């Protein structure tokens, strides 16, 4: 019997033991974590350790300067402050809003130290046997600049060509160069970091909860960066899909993406789509975001739990299968934000339709999870075999936005990691 078969046999024998599964998946080579938010990956302990010059209020909102209601961070009880930076113990009421509020709390400590934090993320991933992280990021100062430019722009009707000319008039090309220089600095800091670290790629995001002209401006910047930077690999939209403005401006946002995809056809697109349940929509109509994302040319679908609400779910599944568009499966995130437990998640429908799946952590620090824990959770709520989980690990490299050469290199590295995992002197099957 091969070492792979023996490991598969051992895995089958521990399915009912949470402790054994945890140990197994902590050692398991996990390929990549490719639906991942940088801000959501800052560990509370690390924020505290780096926060000596910051101010905070009692709810954990950080500030780089003194202001009313804020005290030096270290004036507070450490354990109480750490609790503000994780969803552990969060009440069930208003969970989605609690979740999205967390990002604003900790954002100030990230600004100006992006390279440091990206290095920390890469080291955390390597310690978890992850080879590659594709993380979502932006530059808040650039977002503020775009916000100042777009004040007063009317979205009735949408005028993408006119808005493009206005952005050029205000100096978007200079802003692009400034942000590209920032990104180069982050990359240099990350590369200078010594010790084991995962490879990193970036997705640039726009926040969908702004008025349409502002969303367009953010997307225009994102597409330009993805076209010009070798580290920005794709564009995404973030923010609560159920928010009032997200819903009201949804069709306009899709039109903006279509327009920009025509201008920048080589830029890859991944979309959070269908992170919705009927109750969280509060009576608003479901607008078939998964189908829309597929038609736009999105190469990955994030969350996708709204599949049963799509007007033609079977057609969506068929298109995803034919076009090899994977579902980014985010079990803990969907359970916390949407109240959707793993056993109710429609991932089995995707699997039955032969849609590829990648497993990811979303916001591991905020959600108090890890990619290893996501693998455990899926093992406890499915009948997937060891070979299936191994395929998931390779999927996370195959469906990344890396170049084909980089994918091939990482796949070779992953193959070696599995050979070591399955044939080590202290093998899991001997425990």
C-alpha positions in Angstrom: 0.0 0.0 0.0 1.4 3.4 -1.0 2.1 6.1 1.6 -0.8 8.2 0.1 -3.2 5.3 0.5 -2.0 4.7 4.1 -2.5 8.3 4.9 -6.0 8.2 3.3 -6.8 5.2 5.4 -5.6 6.9 8.6 -7.6 10.0 7.6 -10.8 7.9 7.3 -10.2 6.5 10.7 -10.1 9.9 12.5 -13.1 11.5 10.9 -15.0 11.4 14.2 -12.2 12.9 16.3 -12.0 16.7 16.3 -8.6 16.6 18.1 -7.1 14.2 15.6 -8.5 16.1 12.7 -7.0 19.3 14.0 -3.6 17.8 14.3 -3.9 16.3 10.9 -4.8 19.5 9.1 -2.4 21.6 11.0 0.4 19.5 9.4 -1.5 19.1 6.0 0.1 21.0 3.1 -2.5 23.6 2.2 -1.3 25.1 -1.0 -2.9 28.6 -1.0 -5.4 30.8 0.9 -6.8 32.8 -2.0 -9.9 34.5 -0.5 -8.2 36.5 2.2 -8.5 40.1 3.5 -5.2 41.6 4.8 -7.0 43.7 7.4 -8.9 40.7 8.6 -5.7 38.8 9.2 -4.1 41.0 11.8 -3.9 39.0 15.0 -5.1 40.9 18.1 -1.9 40.1 20.0 0.2 41.5 17.1 -1.9 44.7 17.0 -1.4 45.2 20.7 2.4 44.6 20.4 2.6 47.1 17.6 0.2 49.7 19.1 2.5 51.5 21.5 2.2 54.9 19.7 -1.6 54.6 19.1 -4.6 55.9 20.9 -7.9 54.0 21.3 -11.4 54.3 22.7 -13.1 51.8 24.9 -14.5 49.9 21.9 -11.1 49.3 20.4 -11.2 52.0 17.7 -7.6 53.0 17.0 -6.3 56.4 16.1 -2.8 57.6 15.2 -3.4 60.8 17.2 -5.1 62.0 20.3 -8.7 63.0 20.1 -11.7 63.3 22.5 -12.7 60.0 24.1 -9.4 58.3 23.2 -6.5 57.3 25.6 -3.1 55.9 24.9 -3.7 52.3 23.9 -1.7 50.8 26.8 -3.9 52.7 29.3 -6.5 49.9 28.7 -6.7 46.4 30.1 -5.0 44.2 27.5 -7.4 41.3 27.5 -10.4 43.6 27.2 -8.9 45.4 24.3 -7.9 42.2 22.5 -11.6 41.1 22.8 -12.5 44.2 20.7 -10.4 43.0 17.8 -12.0 39.5 17.3 -15.5 38.3 17.0 -15.1 35.8 19.9 -18.0 36.3 22.1 -19.8 38.7 19.8 -23.6 38.8 20.3 -25.9 37.2 17.7 -27.8 40.4 17.2 -26.4 42.5 14.3 -23.5 40.1 13.6 -23.0 41.3 10.0 -22.7 44.9 11.1 -20.4 44.0 14.0 -18.2 42.2 11.5 -17.9 45.0 9.0 -17.3 47.6 11.8 -14.1 45.7 12.9 -12.2 46.8 9.8 -12.5 50.4 10.6 -11.4 49.8 14.2 -8.0 48.4 13.3 -7.3 50.1 9.9 -5.2 53.0 11.4 -2.5 50.6 12.5 -2.2 49.1 9.0 -1.7 52.5 7.2 2.0 53.3 6.6 3.0 49.8 7.8 1.6 47.7 5.0 4.9 46.0 4.2 5.4 45.0 7.8 1.9 43.6 8.2 2.1 41.8 4.8 5.3 40.2 6.1 3.5 39.1 9.3 0.7 37.6 7.2 3.2 35.7 5.1 5.0 34.3 8.1 1.8 33.2 9.8 0.8 31.4 6.6 4.1 29.6 6.3 3.8 28.5 10.0 0.5 26.9 8.9 2.0 25.1 5.9 0.5 27.5 3.4 2.6 28.2 0.4 0.7 31.1 -1.1 -1.6 33.9 0.1 -3.6 36.1 -2.3 -4.8 38.9 -0.1 -7.2 41.8 -0.7 -5.8 45.3 0.0 -6.2 49.0 -0.9 -4.6 52.4 -0.1 -7.0 54.4 2.2 -5.2 57.7 1.3 -5.9 57.1 -2.4 -9.5 56.3 -1.5 -9.9 59.6 0.3 -8.5 61.4 -2.6 -11.0 59.8 -5.0 -13.8 60.6 -2.5 -12.9 64.3 -2.6 -12.9 64.3 -6.4 -16.2 62.5 -6.8 -18.2 64.7 -4.4 -21.2 66.1 -6.3 -21.0 63.8 -9.3 -24.5 62.6 -10.3 -25.1 58.9 -11.0 -28.3 59.7 -12.9 -27.5 58.7 -15.5 -24.2 56.8 -15.1 -21.6 58.5 -17.3 -18.5 56.3 -17.3 -16.8 58.0 -20.2 -17.4 61.4 -18.6 -16.2 60.2 -15.2 -13.1 58.8 -16.8 -12.3 62.2 -18.3 -13.0 63.9 -15.0 -10.6 61.5 -13.2 -7.9 62.3 -15.8 -8.5 66.0 -15.3 -8.1 65.7 -11.5 -4.8 63.8 -11.9 -5.6 60.1 -11.6 -2.5 59.3 -13.6 -0.3 60.9 -11.0 -2.3 59.1 -8.2 -1.8 55.8 -10.0 2.0 56.4 -10.0 2.0 57.3 -6.3 0.1 54.1 -5.4 2.4 52.0 -7.6 5.4 53.4 -5.7 3.6 52.6 -2.4 3.1 49.0 -3.6 6.7 48.7 -4.6 7.7 49.8 -1.1 5.4 47.2 0.4 6.8 44.5 -1.8 10.4 45.4 -0.9 9.6 45.3 2.8 8.0 41.9 2.4 10.9 40.5 0.3 13.4 41.8 2.8 11.7 39.8 5.6 14.0 37.0 6.7 12.8 33.5 7.6 10.1 31.2 6.2 7.2 33.1 4.6 4.5 32.3 2.1 4.5 33.8 -1.4 2.1 36.7 -1.6 -0.1 38.2 -4.4 -2.5 41.1 -4.1 -6.0 41.8 -5.2 -7.0 45.4 -5.2 -10.5 46.1 -4.0 -13.2 48.8 -4.3 -15.7 49.3 -1.6 -19.3 48.8 -2.9 -21.1 50.8 -0.2 -20.3 54.2 -1.8 -22.3 56.1 -4.4 -21.8 54.8 -7.9 -19.4 57.5 -9.1 -17.1 56.8 -6.2 -17.2 53.0 -6.8 -16.4 53.6 -10.4 -13.4 55.8 -9.4 -12.1 53.1 -7.1 -12.5 50.5 -9.7 -10.8 52.6 -12.4 -7.8 52.9 -10.0 -7.9 49.2 -9.3 -7.9 48.1 -12.9 -5.0 50.5 -13.7 -3.0 49.1 -10.8 -3.7 45.5 -11.8 -2.6 46.3 -15.4 0.6 48.0 -14.3 1.8 46.3 -11.2 3.3 42.8 -11.2 2.1 42.3 -7.6 -1.6 43.3 -8.1 -3.1 40.3 -9.8 -6.8 41.0 -9.9 -9.7 43.3 -9.0 -12.5 42.7 -6.5 -15.5 44.4 -4.8 -15.8 44.2 -1.0 -18.4 45.3 1.5 -21.7 44.0 2.6 -23.8 43.0 -0.4 -27.0 43.5 1.6 -26.3 47.1 2.5 -28.9 49.6 1.2 -26.5 51.4 -1.2 -24.9 48.2 -2.4 -28.4 46.9 -3.4 -29.6 50.2 -4.8 -26.5 50.7 -6.9 -25.9 47.0 -7.8 -26.9 47.2 -11.5 -24.8 50.4 -12.0 -21.8 48.7 -10.4 -22.1 45.7 -12.7 -22.3 48.2 -15.7 -19.1 49.9 -14.4 -17.3 46.6 -14.3 -18.5 45.7 -17.8 -17.2 49.1 -19.0 -13.8 48.7 -17.3 -13.4 45.1 -18.5 -13.7 46.3 -22.0 -11.0 49.0 -21.4 -8.8 46.5 -19.5 -9.6 43.0 -21.0 -6.4 41.4 -19.6 -7.2 42.3 -16.0 -8.5 39.4 -13.9 -11.7 39.8 -11.9 -12.9 37.9 -8.8 -16.1 38.9 -7.1 -17.8 38.5 -3.8 -21.2 37.3 -5.2 -24.2 35.9 -3.5 -23.1 36.5 0.1 -26.8 36.8 0.8 -29.8 35.1 2.4 -33.5 36.2 2.1 -33.7 37.4 5.7 -30.6 39.7 5.4 -32.1 41.3 2.3 -34.9 42.7 4.4 -37.5 42.4 1.6 -35.3 43.8 -1.2 -35.3 41.7 -4.4 -32.4 39.3 -5.1 -30.6 40.5 -8.2 -28.8 37.3 -9.3 -25.3 38.4 -8.4 -23.7 35.0 -9.2 -25.0 35.0 -12.7 -24.1 38.6 -13.2 -20.5 37.9 -12.0 -20.1 35.0 -14.3 -21.4 37.0 -17.3 -19.0 39.8 -16.4 -16.1 37.4 -16.7 -15.3 36.8 -13.1 -12.8 34.0 -12.7 -13.8 33.1 -9.1 -17.0 33.4 -7.1 -16.6 34.4 -3.5 -19.1 33.0 -1.0 -21.9 32.0 -3.5 -24.4 31.0 -0.8 -27.2 32.7 -2.6 -27.2 30.0 -5.3 -30.7 28.7 -4.4 -32.1 32.2 -4.9 -30.7 32.6 -8.4 -33.3 32.7 -11.2 -31.5 29.8 -12.9 -29.2 28.1 -10.5 -28.7 25.2 -12.8 -27.4 27.5 -15.6 -25.0 29.2 -13.2 -23.6 25.8 -12.1 -23.2 24.7 -15.7 -21.4 27.9 -16.7 -19.1 27.6 -13.7 -18.3 24.0 -14.6 -17.7 24.7 -18.3 -15.6 27.8 -17.7 -13.8 26.3 -14.7 -14.9 29.1 -12.4 -14.4 27.9 -8.8 -16.4 28.7 -5.7 -14.4 30.2 -2.9 -15.8 28.3 0.1 -15.7 30.3 3.3 -17.5 28.3 6.0 -16.7 30.2 9.2 -17.3 33.6 7.6 -20.7 32.5 6.3 -21.7 31.0 9.6 -20.8 34.2 11.5 -22.0 36.9 9.1 -25.1 35.2 7.6 -25.9 32.8 10.4 -25.5 29.9 7.9 -24.1 26.8 9.6 -21.8 24.6 7.6 -24.4 21.8 7.3 -26.8 24.2 5.5 -24.2 25.6 3.1 -24.9 24.8 -0.6 -21.3 23.7 -1.3 -22.5 20.1 -1.8 -24.7 21.4 -4.7 -21.6 22.9 -6.3 -19.7 19.7 -5.8 -22.5 17.6 -7.3 -22.5 19.9 -10.4 -18.7 19.3 -10.7 -17.9 23.0 -10.0 -14.3 23.3 -8.7 -14.0 24.5 -5.1 -11.2 26.3 -3.2 -11.3 26.5 0.5 -10.2 29.8 2.2 -10.2 31.6 5.5 -11.6 35.0 4.5 -10.6 37.0 7.6 -8.8 34.5 9.9 -7.9 36.8 12.7 -11.2 38.6 13.0 -13.1 35.3 12.7 -10.8 33.5 15.1 -10.2 30.8 12.6 -7.4 29.6 10.3 -7.2 27.7 7.0 -6.4 24.5 9.0 -9.6 25.0 11.0 -11.6 25.5 7.7 -10.3 22.2 6.5 -11.4 20.6 9.7 -14.8 22.2 9.5 -15.3 20.9 6.0 -14.2 17.4 7.0 -16.7 17.4 9.8 -19.5 18.5 7.5 -18.9 16.4 4.3 -17.9 13.0 3.1 -14.9 14.3 1.1 -12.0 11.8 1.1 -8.3 12.5 1.7 -7.8 12.6 -2.0 -10.6 15.2 -2.3 -8.9 17.4 0.3 -5.6 17.0 -1.5 -7.3 18.2 -4.6 -8.6 21.2 -2.8 -5.1 22.1 -1.8 -3.9 21.9 -5.4 -7.0 23.9 -6.5 -5.9 26.8 -4.5 -2.8 27.1 -6.6 -4.4 26.2 -9.9 -7.1 28.8 -9.6 -4.9 31.6 -8.2 -4.1 34.6 -10.4 -0.4 33.8 -10.5 1.4 33.3 -13.9 1.4 29.8 -15.3 5.1 29.5 -14.5 4.6 30.6 -10.9 1.7 28.1 -10.6 3.8 25.3 -11.9 6.6 26.1 -9.5 4.3 26.2 -6.5 2.6 23.0 -7.6 5.9 21.2 -7.7 6.7 22.6 -4.2 3.3 21.3 -3.1 3.9 17.9 -4.5 7.1 17.7 -2.5 5.3 18.8 0.6 2.7 16.1 0.2 5.4 13.4 -0.3 7.0 14.6 2.9 3.7 14.7 4.7 2.8 11.2 3.6 6.2 9.6 4.1 7.7 11.4 7.1 9.5 9.4 9.7 6.8 10.3 12.3 3.8 9.7 10.0 0.3 10.6 11.0 -0.7 6.9 10.4 1.5 5.9 13.3 -0.1 8.1 15.9 
